[in-house]
Amino acid sequence: MLIQKIEGIHEQHKGNYDARRIHDDLLDDSDVSCVSRQRAARLMREEGLECKRKKKFKMTTNSDHDKVVATDLLKRYFSPAKPDKSYVSDITYIWTSEGWLYLAVVIGLFSRIVAGWSLSSRMTKAIVTGALGWDGHRK
């Protein structure tokens, strides 16, 4: 009966409750007279019930800097009449089982086709030059 109640509480809260919170809910239940937190934790372990862990937030962008900010050469016009006139790029980050990976992509605005991309575990200028197809110096 106790295991069913623990599973019910765990499911009701979508796996977000740990043993302490499940124990508190059990004590509020009139059918359960006394149960320790340690017993609730042990029963959860035995049934393979775990609390979902929140991922640690990682700051990836530093906007507070003295570096030069590029001017908007496109003037927000993203529909060129001819190919190979304008390209845009961006860097994003992706959480993987190996940790954070950074993806730089360059897209041609006329065709909307990816012109180049680069993936790295560190956000350096090499990821940008890789996406542009440069091998460290401008061609």
DSSP file (Angstrom, degrees, kcal/mol; ACC not computed):
  #  RESIDUE AA STRUCTURE BP1 BP2  ACC     N-H-->O    O-->H-N    N-H-->O    O-->H-N    TCO  KAPPA ALPHA  PHI   PSI    X-CA   Y-CA   Z-CA
    1    1 A M     >        0   0    0      0, 0.0     4,-2.0     0, 0.0     5,-0.2   0.000 360.0 360.0 360.0 -42.2    0.0    0.0    0.0
    2    2 A L  H  >  +     0   0    0      1,-0.2     4,-2.5     2,-0.2     5,-0.2   0.906 360.0  50.8 -65.4 -41.9    2.8    2.4    0.9
    3    3 A I  H  > S+     0   0    0      1,-0.2     4,-2.8     2,-0.2    -1,-0.2   0.907 109.5  51.2 -63.1 -40.9    4.7    1.7   -2.4
    4    4 A Q  H  > S+     0   0    0      2,-0.2     4,-2.3     1,-0.2    -1,-0.2   0.892 110.5  48.9 -62.7 -40.0    1.5    2.4   -4.4
    5    5 A K  H  X S+     0   0    0     -4,-2.0     4,-2.5     2,-0.2    -2,-0.2   0.916 111.8  48.9 -65.6 -42.4    1.0    5.7   -2.5
    6    6 A I  H  X S+     0   0    0     -4,-2.5     4,-2.6     1,-0.2    -2,-0.2   0.931 112.4  48.0 -63.1 -45.2    4.6    6.7   -3.2
    7    7 A E  H  X S+     0   0    0     -4,-2.8     4,-2.5     1,-0.2    -1,-0.2   0.892 111.3  51.9 -61.9 -38.8    4.3    5.8   -6.9
    8    8 A G  H  X S+     0   0    0     -4,-2.3     4,-2.7     2,-0.2    -2,-0.2   0.922 111.8  44.6 -63.5 -45.0    1.0    7.8   -7.0
    9    9 A I  H  X S+     0   0    0     -4,-2.5     4,-1.9     2,-0.2    -2,-0.2   0.917 113.3  51.6 -64.9 -43.2    2.6   10.9   -5.5
   10   10 A H  H  <>S+     0   0    0     -4,-2.6     5,-3.0    -5,-0.2     6,-0.3   0.917 114.9  42.1 -59.6 -44.9    5.6   10.6   -7.7
   11   11 A E  H ><5S+     0   0    0     -4,-2.5     3,-1.8     3,-0.2    -2,-0.2   0.897 109.9  57.4 -69.8 -41.1    3.4   10.3  -10.8
   12   12 A Q  H 3<5S+     0   0    0     -4,-2.7    -1,-0.2     1,-0.3    -2,-0.2   0.852 111.8  42.3 -58.0 -36.3    1.1   13.1   -9.7
   13   13 A H  T ><5S-     0   0    0     -4,-1.9     3,-1.9    -5,-0.2    -1,-0.3   0.134 115.1-115.6-101.1  19.7    4.0   15.5   -9.5
   14   14 A K  T < 5 -     0   0    0     -3,-1.8    -3,-0.2     1,-0.3    -2,-0.1   0.785  68.9 -58.9  55.0  35.2    5.6   14.3  -12.7
   15   15 A G  T 3 <S+     0   0    0     -5,-3.0    37,-2.7    -6,-0.2    -1,-0.3   0.590 111.2 115.7  76.9  10.2    8.7   12.9  -11.0
   16   16 A N    <   +     0   0    0     -3,-1.9     2,-0.4    -6,-0.3    -2,-0.1   0.557  50.5  91.3 -89.7  -8.3    9.7   16.3   -9.6
   17   17 A Y        -     0   0    0     -7,-0.2     2,-0.1    -8,-0.1    -4,-0.0  -0.732  60.2-155.9 -93.1 134.2    9.3   15.3   -5.9
   18   18 A D     >  -     0   0    0     -2,-0.4     4,-2.5    33,-0.1     5,-0.2  -0.333  42.2 -85.1 -92.0-177.3   12.2   13.9   -3.9
   19   19 A A  H  > S+     0   0    0      1,-0.2     4,-2.6     2,-0.2     5,-0.2   0.851 126.5  56.0 -60.6 -36.5   11.9   11.7   -0.8
   20   20 A R  H  > S+     0   0    0      2,-0.2     4,-2.0     1,-0.2    -1,-0.2   0.932 111.8  41.1 -63.3 -46.0   11.5   14.7    1.5
   21   21 A R  H  > S+     0   0    0      2,-0.2     4,-2.2     1,-0.2    -2,-0.2   0.884 114.9  50.9 -71.9 -38.1    8.5   16.1   -0.3
   22   22 A I  H  X S+     0   0    0     -4,-2.5     4,-2.5     2,-0.2    -2,-0.2   0.909 109.3  52.5 -63.7 -40.4    6.9   12.6   -0.9
   23   23 A H  H  X S+     0   0    0     -4,-2.6     4,-2.1    -5,-0.2    -2,-0.2   0.918 108.0  50.7 -59.7 -44.3    7.4   12.0    2.9
   24   24 A D  H  X S+     0   0    0     -4,-2.0     4,-1.3     1,-0.2    -1,-0.2   0.908 111.1  48.3 -61.0 -42.3    5.6   15.3    3.7
   25   25 A D  H  X S+     0   0    0     -4,-2.2     4,-1.0     1,-0.2    -1,-0.2   0.888 109.2  53.6 -65.0 -38.7    2.7   14.3    1.4
   26   26 A L  H >< S+     0   0    0     -4,-2.5     3,-0.6     1,-0.2     6,-0.4   0.897 106.4  52.0 -63.0 -39.6    2.5   10.8    3.0
   27   27 A L  H 3< S+     0   0    0     -4,-2.1    -1,-0.2     1,-0.2    -2,-0.2   0.807 106.0  55.0 -67.5 -28.4    2.2   12.4    6.4
   28   28 A D  H 3< S+     0   0    0     -4,-1.3     2,-0.3    -5,-0.2    -1,-0.2   0.730  90.2  93.1 -73.7 -21.7   -0.7   14.6    5.2
   29   29 A D  S X< S-     0   0    0     -4,-1.0     3,-0.7    -3,-0.6    -3,-0.0  -0.565  71.2-147.4 -75.6 131.1   -2.5   11.4    4.0
   30   30 A S  T 3  S+     0   0    0     -2,-0.3    -1,-0.1     1,-0.2    -4,-0.0   0.725  93.9  62.4 -72.9 -20.8   -4.9   10.0    6.7
   31   31 A D  T 3  S+     0   0    0      1,-0.1     2,-0.7    -5,-0.0    -1,-0.2   0.737  92.9  70.1 -75.9 -22.2   -4.3    6.4    5.7
   32   32 A V    <   -     0   0    0     -3,-0.7     3,-0.2    -6,-0.4    -1,-0.1  -0.859  59.4-177.7-101.8 116.7   -0.6    6.5    6.5
   33   33 A S        -     0   0    0     -2,-0.7     2,-0.3     1,-0.3    -1,-0.2   0.948  66.6  -9.8 -81.3 -50.1    0.0    6.7   10.3
   34   34 A C        +     0   0    0      2,-0.0     2,-0.3     0, 0.0    -1,-0.3  -0.954  61.3 157.2-154.7 134.4    3.8    7.0   10.4
   35   35 A V        -     0   0    0     -2,-0.3     2,-0.2    -3,-0.2    -8,-0.1  -0.968  32.1-128.8-151.6 137.5    6.6    6.6    8.0
   36   36 A S     >  -     0   0    0     -2,-0.3     4,-2.0     1,-0.1     5,-0.1  -0.484  21.0-120.0 -86.8 160.6   10.1    8.0    8.2
   37   37 A R  H  > S+     0   0    0      1,-0.2     4,-2.5     2,-0.2     5,-0.2   0.881 115.1  56.2 -63.0 -38.3   11.8    9.9    5.4
   38   38 A Q  H  > S+     0   0    0      2,-0.2     4,-2.4     1,-0.2    -1,-0.2   0.883 106.9  48.8 -63.2 -38.4   14.5    7.3    5.3
   39   39 A R  H  > S+     0   0    0      2,-0.2     4,-2.7     1,-0.2     5,-0.2   0.911 110.7  50.1 -68.2 -41.3   11.9    4.6    4.6
   40   40 A A  H  X S+     0   0    0     -4,-2.0     4,-2.2     1,-0.2    -2,-0.2   0.914 112.4  48.1 -60.9 -42.3   10.3    6.6    1.9
   41   41 A A  H  X S+     0   0    0     -4,-2.5     4,-2.4     2,-0.2    -2,-0.2   0.902 111.8  49.3 -65.0 -41.5   13.7    7.1    0.3
   42   42 A R  H  X S+     0   0    0     -4,-2.4     4,-2.6     2,-0.2    -2,-0.2   0.924 111.5  48.1 -64.5 -44.4   14.5    3.5    0.5
   43   43 A L  H  X S+     0   0    0     -4,-2.7     4,-1.8     2,-0.2    -1,-0.2   0.886 111.1  51.3 -64.4 -38.5   11.2    2.4   -1.0
   44   44 A M  H  X>S+     0   0    0     -4,-2.2     5,-2.8    -5,-0.2     4,-0.6   0.929 110.8  48.8 -62.5 -44.2   11.7    5.0   -3.8
   45   45 A R  H ><5S+     0   0    0     -4,-2.4     3,-1.1     1,-0.2    -2,-0.2   0.931 110.3  50.5 -59.4 -47.2   15.2    3.6   -4.5
   46   46 A E  H 3<5S+     0   0    0     -4,-2.6    -1,-0.2     1,-0.3    -2,-0.2   0.826 113.7  45.1 -62.6 -32.2   13.9    0.0   -4.5
   47   47 A E  H 3<5S-     0   0    0     -4,-1.8    -1,-0.3    -5,-0.2    -2,-0.2   0.470 114.2-116.8 -90.5  -2.7   11.2    1.0   -7.0
   48   48 A G  T <<5 +     0   0    0     -3,-1.1     2,-0.6    -4,-0.6    -3,-0.2   0.755  61.0 152.2  74.9  24.2   13.6    3.0   -9.2
   49   49 A L      < +     0   0    0     -5,-2.8     2,-0.3    -6,-0.2    -1,-0.2  -0.788  17.3 175.7 -91.2 123.4   11.8    6.3   -8.6
   50   50 A E        -     0   0    0     -2,-0.6     2,-0.3   -32,-0.1   -33,-0.1  -0.933  32.5-113.6-127.2 151.1   14.1    9.3   -8.8
   51   51 A C        -     0   0    0     -2,-0.3   -35,-0.2   -35,-0.1     2,-0.1  -0.642  39.5-110.2 -78.7 135.9   13.5   13.0   -8.6
   52   52 A K        -     0   0    0    -37,-2.7     2,-0.4    -2,-0.3    -1,-0.1  -0.455  32.8-136.2 -65.1 137.9   14.2   14.9  -11.9
   53   53 A R        -     0   0    0     -2,-0.1     2,-0.3    -3,-0.0    -1,-0.1  -0.814  11.0-126.6 -99.5 136.8   17.3   17.0  -11.5
   54   54 A K        -     0   0    0     -2,-0.4     2,-0.2     1,-0.1     3,-0.0  -0.609  27.6-116.7 -79.6 139.7   17.3   20.5  -12.9
   55   55 A K        -     0   0    0     -2,-0.3     2,-0.2     1,-0.1    -1,-0.1  -0.541  31.8-108.1 -76.2 141.1   20.2   21.3  -15.2
   56   56 A K        -     0   0    0     -2,-0.2     2,-0.2     1,-0.1    -1,-0.1  -0.487  33.9-118.0 -69.1 133.0   22.6   24.0  -14.1
   57   57 A F        -     0   0    0     -2,-0.2     2,-0.5    -3,-0.0    -1,-0.1  -0.540  28.2-160.6 -73.4 136.1   22.2   27.2  -16.0
   58   58 A K        -     0   0    0     -2,-0.2     2,-0.4     0, 0.0    -1,-0.0  -0.975  13.1-137.0-123.3 121.4   25.3   28.2  -17.9
   59   59 A M        +     0   0    0     -2,-0.5     3,-0.1     1,-0.2    -2,-0.0  -0.624  29.5 167.9 -74.7 125.3   25.9   31.8  -19.0
   60   60 A T        +     0   0    0     -2,-0.4     2,-0.4     1,-0.1    -1,-0.2   0.564  53.9  62.1-116.3 -13.4   27.3   31.7  -22.5
   61   61 A T        -     0   0    0      2,-0.0     2,-0.7     0, 0.0    -1,-0.1  -0.955  55.4-164.0-121.6 133.3   27.1   35.3  -23.7
   62   62 A N        +     0   0    0     -2,-0.4    -3,-0.0     1,-0.1     0, 0.0  -0.893  15.9 167.7-113.6  99.3   28.8   38.3  -22.3
   63   63 A S        +     0   0    0     -2,-0.7     2,-1.3     1,-0.2    -1,-0.1   0.554  58.8  86.2 -87.0  -8.5   27.1   41.4  -23.6
   64   64 A D        +     0   0    0     -3,-0.1     2,-0.3     2,-0.0    -1,-0.2  -0.672  67.2 118.0 -95.2  82.2   28.9   43.7  -21.1
   65   65 A H        -     0   0    0     -2,-1.3    -2,-0.0     2,-0.1     0, 0.0  -0.903  67.0-129.7-142.8 168.0   32.1   44.4  -23.0
   66   66 A D        +     0   0    0     -2,-0.3     3,-0.1     2,-0.1    -2,-0.0   0.270  67.0 122.4-101.5   8.7   34.1   47.2  -24.6
   67   67 A K  S    S-     0   0    0      1,-0.1     2,-0.2     0, 0.0    -2,-0.1  -0.303  72.9 -92.6 -74.6 157.3   34.5   45.5  -28.0
   68   68 A V        -     0   0    0      1,-0.0     2,-0.5    -2,-0.0    -1,-0.1  -0.473  35.1-141.8 -70.0 135.1   33.3   47.0  -31.3
   69   69 A V        -     0   0    0     -2,-0.2    -1,-0.0    -3,-0.1    -3,-0.0  -0.873  23.9-114.7 -99.9 130.5   29.8   46.0  -32.3
   70   70 A A        -     0   0    0     -2,-0.5     2,-0.1     1,-0.1    -1,-0.0  -0.269  29.1-115.8 -64.5 146.6   29.4   45.5  -36.1
   71   71 A T        -     0   0    0      1,-0.1     2,-1.4     2,-0.0     3,-0.1  -0.456  29.9-103.7 -80.1 157.4   27.1   47.8  -38.0
   72   72 A D    >   +     0   0    0      1,-0.2     3,-0.5    -2,-0.1    -1,-0.1  -0.669  42.8 173.3 -84.6  91.5   23.9   46.5  -39.6
   73   73 A L  T 3  S+     0   0    0     -2,-1.4    -1,-0.2     1,-0.2    -2,-0.0   0.769  76.9  53.6 -71.9 -26.2   25.0   46.4  -43.3
   74   74 A L  T >  S-     0   0    0     -3,-0.1     3,-1.7     2,-0.0    -1,-0.2   0.650  95.0-140.9 -81.7 -15.3   21.8   44.7  -44.4
   75   75 A K  T <   -     0   0    0     -3,-0.5     3,-0.1     1,-0.3    -2,-0.1   0.861  67.5 -62.7  52.2  38.9   19.6   47.3  -42.8
   76   76 A R  T 3  S+     0   0    0      1,-0.2     2,-0.8     2,-0.0    -1,-0.3   0.662 101.0 138.8  63.6  19.9   17.2   44.5  -41.7
   77   77 A Y    <   +     0   0    0     -3,-1.7    -1,-0.2     1,-0.1     0, 0.0  -0.847  20.8 169.5 -96.3 105.9   16.5   43.6  -45.4
   78   78 A F        +     0   0    0     -2,-0.8    -1,-0.1     1,-0.2    -3,-0.0   0.089  54.9  76.1-107.7  21.6   16.6   39.8  -45.5
   79   79 A S        -     0   0    0      0, 0.0    -1,-0.2     0, 0.0    31,-0.1  -0.614  63.4-173.1-131.1  74.5   15.2   39.2  -49.1
   80   80 A P        -     0   0    0      0, 0.0    -2,-0.0     0, 0.0     6,-0.0  -0.302  24.7-137.2 -68.5 153.6   18.0   39.9  -51.6
   81   81 A A  S    S+     0   0    0      2,-0.1     0, 0.0     1,-0.0     0, 0.0   0.718  84.9  41.9 -82.3 -22.6   17.1   39.8  -55.3
   82   82 A K  S >  S-     0   0    0      1,-0.0     3,-0.7     0, 0.0     4,-0.3  -0.904  86.4-107.5-127.1 152.4   20.3   37.9  -56.4
   83   83 A P  T 3  S+     0   0    0      0, 0.0    -2,-0.1     0, 0.0    -1,-0.0  -0.322  97.1  27.0 -72.3 162.0   22.2   35.0  -55.0
   84   84 A D  T 3  S+     0   0    0      2,-0.2     3,-0.1     1,-0.1    24,-0.0   0.720  90.8 104.8  59.9  26.9   25.6   35.4  -53.3
   85   85 A K  S <  S+     0   0    0     -3,-0.7     2,-0.4     1,-0.3    -1,-0.1   0.765  82.6  17.0-101.0 -35.9   24.9   38.9  -52.2
   86   86 A S        -     0   0    0     -4,-0.3    23,-2.3    -8,-0.0    24,-0.5  -0.998  56.8-178.6-146.7 141.7   24.2   38.5  -48.5
   87   87 A Y  E     -A  108   0A   0     -2,-0.4     2,-0.3    21,-0.2    21,-0.2  -0.943   8.9-159.0-130.8 151.2   24.8   35.8  -45.9
   88   88 A V  E     -A  107   0A   0     19,-2.5    19,-3.1    -2,-0.3     2,-0.3  -0.917   9.1-170.9-127.7 158.5   23.9   35.7  -42.2
   89   89 A S  E     +A  106   0A   0     -2,-0.3     2,-0.3    17,-0.2    17,-0.2  -0.961   6.3 179.8-145.3 162.5   25.3   33.6  -39.4
   90   90 A D  E     -A  105   0A   0     15,-1.7    15,-2.3    -2,-0.3     2,-0.4  -0.983  19.4-136.8-157.4 159.6   24.7   32.7  -35.8
   91   91 A I  E     +A  104   0A   0     -2,-0.3     2,-0.3    13,-0.2    13,-0.2  -0.982  26.3 171.3-121.1 134.1   26.1   30.7  -33.0
   92   92 A T  E     -A  103   0A   0     11,-2.5    11,-3.0    -2,-0.4     2,-0.4  -0.865  24.2-127.3-132.5 169.7   24.0   28.6  -30.7
   93   93 A Y  E     -A  102   0A   0     -2,-0.3     2,-0.4     9,-0.2     9,-0.2  -0.942  15.1-161.6-124.5 147.0   24.7   26.0  -28.1
   94   94 A I  E     -A  101   0A   0      7,-3.1     7,-2.4    -2,-0.4     2,-0.5  -0.986  16.6-133.3-129.3 131.3   23.4   22.4  -27.7
   95   95 A W  E     +A  100   0A   0     -2,-0.4     2,-0.2     5,-0.2     5,-0.2  -0.745  35.4 169.6 -84.1 126.5   23.3   20.2  -24.6
   96   96 A T  E >   -A   99   0A   0      3,-1.8     3,-1.4    -2,-0.5    -2,-0.0  -0.748  52.7 -96.4-125.8 175.7   24.6   16.7  -25.4
   97   97 A S  T 3  S+     0   0    0      1,-0.3     3,-0.1    -2,-0.2    -2,-0.0   0.716 127.0  52.5 -66.5 -18.5   25.5   13.7  -23.3
   98   98 A E  T 3  S-     0   0    0      1,-0.4     2,-0.3     0, 0.0    -1,-0.3   0.455 122.7 -99.6 -93.7  -2.5   29.1   14.9  -23.6
   99   99 A G  E <   -A   96   0A   0     -3,-1.4    -3,-1.8     2,-0.0    -1,-0.4  -0.765  69.6 -12.4 117.0-165.2   28.3   18.5  -22.4
  100  100 A W  E     -A   95   0A   0     -2,-0.3     2,-0.4    -5,-0.2    -5,-0.2  -0.520  56.7-171.4 -75.4 135.7   27.7   21.8  -24.2
  101  101 A L  E     -A   94   0A   0     -7,-2.4    -7,-3.1    -2,-0.2     2,-0.4  -0.973  14.3-139.7-123.5 144.5   28.6   22.0  -27.9
  102  102 A Y  E     -AB  93 120A   0     18,-3.7    18,-2.3    -2,-0.4     2,-0.5  -0.881  12.8-161.3-108.1 134.6   28.6   25.2  -29.9
  103  103 A L  E     -AB  92 119A   0    -11,-3.0   -11,-2.5    -2,-0.4     2,-0.5  -0.965   3.8-168.3-120.2 122.4   27.2   25.3  -33.5
  104  104 A A  E     -AB  91 118A   0     14,-2.8    14,-2.3    -2,-0.5     2,-0.4  -0.938  12.2-175.5-108.7 132.1   28.1   28.1  -35.9
  105  105 A V  E     -AB  90 117A   0    -15,-2.3   -15,-1.7    -2,-0.5     2,-0.4  -0.979  15.6-159.5-131.1 139.7   26.0   28.3  -39.1
  106  106 A V  E     -AB  89 116A   0     10,-3.0     9,-2.8    -2,-0.4    10,-1.5  -0.984  15.5-171.0-117.2 128.7   26.2   30.5  -42.2
  107  107 A I  E     -AB  88 114A   0    -19,-3.1   -19,-2.5    -2,-0.4     2,-0.4  -0.967  23.0-128.8-124.5 134.6   23.1   30.8  -44.4
  108  108 A G  E  >  -A   87   0A   0      5,-2.3     4,-2.2    -2,-0.4     5,-0.4  -0.693  16.9-148.2 -77.4 127.8   22.7   32.4  -47.8
  109  109 A L  T  4 S+     0   0    0    -23,-2.3    -1,-0.1    -2,-0.4   -22,-0.1   0.819  91.2  54.1 -70.9 -30.5   19.7   34.8  -47.6
  110  110 A F  T  4 S+     0   0    0    -24,-0.5    -1,-0.2     1,-0.2   -23,-0.1   0.959 126.1  19.9 -68.3 -50.4   18.6   34.3  -51.3
  111  111 A S  T  4 S-     0   0    0      2,-0.1    -2,-0.2     0, 0.0    -1,-0.2   0.643  91.2-136.9 -94.5 -16.6   18.4   30.5  -51.3
  112  112 A R     <  +     0   0    0     -4,-2.2     2,-0.3     1,-0.3    -3,-0.2   0.738  57.1 141.3  62.0  24.9   18.1   30.0  -47.5
  113  113 A I        -     0   0    0     -5,-0.4    -5,-2.3     1,-0.0     2,-0.4  -0.767  62.7-105.1 -97.8 142.6   20.6   27.1  -47.9
  114  114 A V  E     -B  107   0A   0     -2,-0.3    -7,-0.3    -7,-0.2     3,-0.1  -0.521  32.7-174.5 -67.0 121.0   23.3   26.4  -45.3
  115  115 A A  E     -     0   0A   0     -9,-2.8     2,-0.3    -2,-0.4    -8,-0.2   0.719  64.9 -16.6 -90.1 -24.4   26.5   27.6  -46.8
  116  116 A G  E     -B  106   0A   0    -10,-1.5   -10,-3.0     2,-0.0    -1,-0.3  -0.947  56.9-171.7-174.3 155.1   28.7   26.4  -44.0
  117  117 A W  E     -B  105   0A   0     -2,-0.3     2,-0.3    13,-0.3   -12,-0.2  -0.985   3.2-165.5-152.4 159.7   28.7   25.2  -40.4
  118  118 A S  E     -B  104   0A   0    -14,-2.3   -14,-2.8    -2,-0.3     2,-0.4  -0.992   5.8-156.9-149.7 143.7   31.1   24.3  -37.6
  119  119 A L  E     +B  103   0A   0     -2,-0.3     2,-0.3   -16,-0.2   -16,-0.2  -0.973  21.5 158.7-125.8 136.4   30.8   22.5  -34.3
  120  120 A S  E     -B  102   0A   0    -18,-2.3   -18,-3.7    -2,-0.4    -2,-0.0  -0.987  47.2-129.5-153.1 158.2   33.1   22.8  -31.3
  121  121 A S  S    S+     0   0    0     -2,-0.3     2,-0.4   -20,-0.2   -21,-0.1   0.564  98.6  51.6 -84.8  -9.3   33.2   22.3  -27.6
  122  122 A R  S    S-     0   0    0    -20,-0.1     2,-1.2     2,-0.0     5,-0.1  -0.974  82.0-128.0-128.5 144.0   34.5   25.8  -27.1
  123  123 A M        +     0   0    0     -2,-0.4     2,-0.2     3,-0.1   -20,-0.0  -0.723  55.5 139.0 -91.8  91.5   33.2   29.1  -28.5
  124  124 A T  S >> S-     0   0    0     -2,-1.2     3,-1.0     1,-0.0     4,-0.7  -0.701  70.4 -97.8-122.9 175.6   36.3   30.6  -30.2
  125  125 A K  H 3> S+     0   0    0      1,-0.2     4,-2.5    -2,-0.2     5,-0.2   0.732 116.7  72.1 -69.4 -18.1   36.9   32.5  -33.4
  126  126 A A  H 3> S+     0   0    0      1,-0.2     4,-2.0     2,-0.2    -1,-0.2   0.836  92.0  55.9 -63.8 -32.2   37.9   29.1  -34.9
  127  127 A I  H <> S+     0   0    0     -3,-1.0     4,-1.6     2,-0.2    -1,-0.2   0.874 110.2  45.4 -67.6 -35.3   34.3   28.0  -34.9
  128  128 A V  H  X S+     0   0    0     -4,-0.7     4,-1.8     2,-0.2    -2,-0.2   0.932 113.7  46.9 -72.4 -47.4   33.3   31.1  -36.9
  129  129 A T  H  X>S+     0   0    0     -4,-2.5     5,-2.6     1,-0.2     4,-0.6   0.848 110.9  54.5 -65.0 -31.7   36.1   30.8  -39.4
  130  130 A G  H ><5S+     0   0    0     -4,-2.0     3,-0.6    -5,-0.2   -13,-0.3   0.900 107.2  49.4 -65.7 -41.2   35.4   27.1  -39.8
  131  131 A A  H 3<5S+     0   0    0     -4,-1.6   -25,-0.2     1,-0.2    -2,-0.2   0.831 110.4  51.4 -66.9 -32.0   31.7   27.8  -40.6
  132  132 A L  H 3<5S-     0   0    0     -4,-1.8    -1,-0.2     2,-0.1    -2,-0.2   0.605 116.7-115.9 -79.1 -11.2   32.9   30.4  -43.2
  133  133 A G  T <<5 +     0   0    0     -3,-0.6     2,-0.3    -4,-0.6    -3,-0.2   0.629  69.1 139.2  85.8  13.4   35.2   27.8  -44.8
  134  134 A W      < -     0   0    0     -5,-2.6    -1,-0.3    -6,-0.2     4,-0.1  -0.689  48.7-146.6 -89.0 144.9   38.4   29.7  -43.9
  135  135 A D  S    S-     0   0    0      2,-0.6    -5,-0.1    -2,-0.3     3,-0.1  -0.274  72.0 -60.5-105.9  47.5   41.3   27.7  -42.6
  136  136 A G  S    S+     0   0    0      1,-0.1     2,-0.3   -10,-0.1    -2,-0.1   0.122 123.6  58.5 102.2 -20.9   42.7   30.3  -40.2
  137  137 A H  S    S-     0   0    0     -8,-0.1    -2,-0.6     0, 0.0     2,-0.2  -0.981  91.0 -96.1-138.9 154.9   43.3   33.1  -42.8
  138  138 A R              0   0    0     -2,-0.3    -4,-0.0     1,-0.1    -9,-0.0  -0.460 360.0 360.0 -73.7 135.2   41.1   34.9  -45.2
  139  139 A K              0   0    0     -2,-0.2    -1,-0.1     0, 0.0    -5,-0.0   0.409 360.0 360.0 -91.8 360.0   41.1   33.6  -48.8
